[in-house]
Amino acid sequence: MPGLVIVGAQWGDEGKGKVTDLLAERADVVIRFQGGNNAGHTIVRGDEEFKLHLIPSGILHEGTLCAIGNGVVIDPKILTDEIEGLKRRGVGAANLRISANAHMIMPYHVLLDTAGEARLGSSKIGTTKRGIGPCYADKSARLGIRVQDLLDEKILRKKIMAAMEPKRQLLRPHAKDPDLDLHSMTEEYVTYGHRLEQYIADTARLCWEELDAGRSVLFEGAQGALLDLDHGTYPFVTSSNPIAGAACVGAGVGPTDIDEVWGITKAYTTRVGSGPFPSELEDSVGDRLRENGGEFGTTTGRPRRCGWLDLVALRYAARLNGMTGLVITKLDVLTGIGPLQVAVRYRHPEGATFDEFPYHQSVLHRAQAEYEELPGWEEDISSARSIEDLPEAARDYLDFVADFIGVPVTVVGVGPGRDQVIWVSEQEEKALEAA
């Protein structure tokens, strides 16, 4: 896997961290290419649980370089706390690299994010209020503060002044907030620069050198395709592009450096925050999925909205990302729930049906899923390690999804542990070799 992109195929929270952690054993570099600490990846190692927000999921592997790419926005307090938290648990950060071109989340970004959500009231987007959107907005407006700016106090001070000037009106209610004092802010961020300097690098060149040497680079995305700023359920989206094409921009590599794209999906669907959700279940089945799947946000702790697997949206995500493989996580959560439903088309209240994901938000917001019914299973599948170990109904479920999407299933998750997976692609290779 010289260049493999891992992306979320739904509205985020699909289990990308676990998959990246598993693949990192075989990778030379793992680079995160977008998003910020609004994302959260949970990795289970034995009895230990690691919750990562900025540091790539490969950090638990001593021999793997882990990079935060230029497309990520970084809250330095969160990052330094995360580094120290890992060190306290015996995980070093010597293999961490941070792009000098990544943008910094500043205190005024967090204030603006929180105030913006409050102004929207019932129409709020449902952001994590971590300052992600305002930081990306400053980046586009060429008012951003980059990691490299932390290493030059004079430049940093000038850039903070320039960035705050057009925001004075919006920040007026917070004029006396000590976090917005120019001198204090400059000193604080220069201190962060000293703490992070040892990790700052040209991460794009790092990727080029590894790829040119024939080594493997794993590109790790955050959130999911349906939260993409351009192609997701706008305006209920994130502020970056969590699709495979953005791996090139956010890591600094060319399109021909990408060999494989694996999309991660749960065996059902979840969403955090506001926005359309055609297959949402607001009943006891939805509650059961939430409880069995532990569907509470890694970053916010918010309960996730739950529903049946939406194949219309999943097929759309497959096309957006050019997926070559599909990873289906949390198949075990469906055990004992039957019959199962999968969304295969949408119906508008006025009668029109849609086999493809609607481009118009007015249609999508009122669309309701229509389902195909599939048999469920009662057997415990948490110890399954091959496709043959699964009950027939579970195998049929996976086959139906793969056939509908047009992308082969490569990995299946049957529990939270890192060993609770089925490597479908490897089994197929072994079968072909035996034949």
Secondary structure by P-SEA (a helix, b strand, c coil): ccbbbbbbccccccaaaaaaaaacccccbbbbccccccbbbbbbcccbbbbbcccccccccccbbbbbcccbbbaaaaaaaaaaaaaaaccccccbbbbcccccccaaaaaaaaaaaaaaccccccccccaaaaaaaaaaacccccaaaaacaaaaaaaaaaaacccccccccccccccccaaaaaaaaaaaaaaacccccaaaaaaaaaaaacbbbbbbbccccccccccccccccccccccccccccccccccccccbbbbbbccbbbbccccccccccccaaaaaaaaaacccccccccbbbbbcccaaaaaaaaaaccccbbbbcccccccccccbbbbcccccccccccccccccaaaaaabbbbbbbbbbbccccccccccccccaaaaaaaaaaaaaacccccbbbcccccccccaaaaaaaaaaaac
